Amino acid sequence: YQRRVRGKAKMGAVDATQFPDLAQRYGVRGYPTIKYFPAGAKLDAEEYDGGRSAGDIVQFVENKLEQFAEPPEIRELLNDDVFTEECREKSICIVSILPDILDTGAKGRNEYLETIKAMGDKYKKRKFGWVWSFAGEQDKLEESLELGGAGYPALAAVNVKKNAVLHHRGGFSKDSINEFLQYVIAGRIAPSVLRKEVPKLRKATPWDGQDGQLPVEEDYSDLDDIELEPLKTEL
């Protein structure tokens, strides 16, 4: 089983009769004993009480790796490179289009992003790509994916290699998105074929984390003080 976990976890064996101090330090009282060290500082070992077959141990290692793995980054669609890395090069990516910042403010947008992050963490074993933008920022992508036309926020699972998209029709809550992703994984939602080729994304300015600002309107109040010459007409 060492070959099957190579690069994922380190395996070792110790003859406790040759290293009694080490055995005493980690509470080894019988043989064989299997201990494991969780992620982080290697101070205290924990008892492994699972099955002893190679398959059991490999499954245990994979479960622990999933448990301690870092959640995926939820990346803003700032350019075409992001879309390529997260969507074109992965089997499935989850695309979220959020409302304009003027509609939600920073607090509302962060709540949406926290929902996406929670789902990314829950499904980190699936190696999905996770990207987001906001209404109109990547309008050509929205048009290609037929996403956002019914309102925002909008979410879809996209398989660029298969030219397919699956649209989430429910609310933008953890429970609703979780149900949608379960259906996607189980193949219980029929995908739609992309009618338009996914375009190259334009460069965008990253969100600064602040509330939006309304555009400043020109002040024409001082025009009343301007004296205009009468129009001259020629006969």
N, C-alpha and C positions, 0 to 999 in steps of 0.2 A: 504493500500500500504506500510505501514511501514515494514510489514513482508517481502515483496518482495525486499526491498532495505536494509534489515538488514545486517550489516557487510560491506556494500558498502558506505552508506551515513547516516548521523545522521539527524533525523527529530525532529522538536519541534514545539510547539504551544504556543502563548502568547496572553493573554487577554489584548488588548491595553487600555481598560478602567481602568484596574487595574495598568498598567505600562505606563502611558502617556509619561514619560520622554524617555523611550526606544522607543516608537512609534515615538516620535518627532525626536529622534536621527537618525532613519533610514527612515525618510520621509514617514511614513504611514499616508495616508490621507483618506482612505476608507476601507471598510471591505467587504469581506475578501481580504487580501493582502498577497501575497506569495513573499518572498525574498529568495535569496540563496547566499551563500558565496562560491566563487571559492576556488580552492586549494591554500594553502599557508596561510599567516597571515590573521586572521579573522578581518580585519579592516573595509572594506566597503562591504556592501551587494548590490547585483544587483537585478533588478526587474525581476520577472518571469512573462512572458506574454503568456505562452502556455495554452493548454487546462487544464481544472480542473478535469478531470476524473482521477481515479487511474492509468489507463493505460497510459494516457498522462504524468503524473508526473513520473512514473517509467521509461518510455522511455526517458524522459528528463534527469533523473539521469544517466541512462546507457550511453547516448550520452556524457554527461559531463565526466563520468569516462573514457570513451574511449579517449576523447580529452586530458585529463590531465594525463593519464596513462604513466608510464615510458616505453620506448621502450624495447623490449627483448634484452638480451645479445647475441651477436654473438660470439659463443664459438669455440675456436680452438680445434680440435680433438686431445687432448693430451693423452687420455687413453680411455679405454672401459667404464669407469664410465660416461664420458661426453656423449658418444653415447647412453648409456642406459637412462640417464636422459632426453636427448633432442629428442631421436628418438624412442627407444623401449617403453618409458612410455607416449609418446604423439601420437595423432592420425596421424599427419603429421609432418615431419621435412624437412627442406630445406637444402640440402647438396651441398656445393660449393667446388670444387677442383680448386685451383688457380695455375697459372704457378709457376715454380721454381723461387726463389728470384733472381737468376742470370739472368733470362730472363726479369724481370720487374724492379728490384731494389725496394727500399723501397717506392719510390713515386708511382710507378705503382701498387704495392700491396695495398697500402693504398687507392688508388682510387677504386680498386675493393671492398675493405672492406667497403668503404663509400657507394658504391652502394647497397651492401647487407644490411647495417644498415638502409638506407633509405627505403628499402622494408620491413625490419622488423618493422620499425616504422609505415609504412602505413598499415600493416596487423597485428598490435599488438592485435587487437580484436579477431583474429582467434586462438591465442594461439599456433601458430606453434613453433616447435623447429628450431633453426638456428645454423648450425655448418659449419666449414670450415677446410680445410687442403690444402696441396699443392702437386703438381705432384710427385707421387712415395712415399710420406711419409707414407700413409696408402694404399699401393698397393693392399692388399688383399680385402679391402673394395671397392676400385675402380673396381676390377675384379668382385666382387659380384654384384655391382650395374650396371655394364657395363657402367662405367662413365669415361670419359677422354680419351677413345681410339681414338676419332676423334680430339683431341687437347684440349688445356686449354686456358682460364678457362672453366669449365664445371659445370652445375647445374642440380639438379634433386629434385623432390618432392618424398619423400619416406614414405610409410606406412608399417612399419615392421610387425604390427599385421596382416595385410592382405597380406603380402608377395608380395607387389606391388611397382612399381617404375614408375614415369612419367618423361621422359627426356625433358629438355629444349633444343630446336634445334636452337634457335635464338641467336642474339648477347648478350653480357653481358652488356646491358644498362638498365637503369631504365625502359624505355618504353617497351623494349622487355620482361624483366622479369615480369613487371606488367601485360602485356598481357597474358603471360604464366600462372601466378597465377590466373588470372581471369578465364581462361579456366579450370584450375584445380578445382577451387571452384565450377564452373558451371557444372563440369562433362563432359566437351566437349573434353577431351583428354582420349583416351583409355589407361589404365595402362598396363605395361608389368609385367609379373610374374617373380619374382626373380628366376633365374635358379640355383643359388648357395646360400646356407645359409650364412647370414651375419656373418662374423667371429668375434672373439674377437679381439679388436683393441690392438695394441702394444703401449707401452708408448713412447711418443715423447717429444722432447725438445721444449719448447715454443719459438716462434719467438721473437727475441730481438728488433724488430723494426728497425733494421739496414739493410743496403745493404749487399748482400752476398759477400763472399770472395772466390776467386778461390783457390783450394787446392794448397799448396806449393809443387813445383816439386823438386825432389832431384837434387842437383848440382854435376855433375860428371866431371866438367871441370878439377879438379886437378888430375884426374887419369893419365893424360899424363906424370906426373912427377914421377910416380911409375916405378921403374926398376923391370922388371919381369925376373926371371931366365929362361933360355931356357929349354924346355921340354926334359927330358931324355927318351930315348927309349931303351928298352931291346931287344936284338936279341935272 
